[in-house]
């Protein structure tokens, strides 16, 4: 379903950003588009989340990692992640067994949405309704969440550290919960498998919010 709401620029002066953009640094090209755009209502909610954060920690900022992502960029990052996973495992892609290839693709798609052009199954970021975020503290340092964004491991799961007794692990979980709390209070839902991914109005949001349908479909 598509309500026709505009894609608008995120007011980056209110947030923290990584420059150059992480995916552009790897070679992804957005063409005439920008990763720092989202649907108008999503931007409004994101600003509200920042306001909630400031009430708790006045000098902290939400850092925007990625917002709108065309399907072509999704495809680029899926391919990049697969190639990286092959290399990290010490394999050569042309020599992969069928089982090895399948296991690596399963790991990739645990984190990355299929770069589908089917209007019924749009990748979340292609709708302009999903945003990847983390936190920056009052000294301007990125807060340690216990794993980097996009890591292909169980550490990406939001509650990975929830039951650990180690002090550092408890801090990681507290940081994740702080981010989650301000985002959910602003109307977002969190991806059950990614601590950094939040959405409003797309299919995942509709499913997690028990809504009959999404508000936003794929933009281009």
Helices and strands as residue ranges (DSSP letters): E 7-9, G 12-14, E 16-17, H 22-26, E 37-39, H 40-56, E 61-66, H 71-88, G 93-95, H 98-111, G 124-127, E 130-136, G 154-156, H 167-185, E 189-190, E 197-199, H 203-209
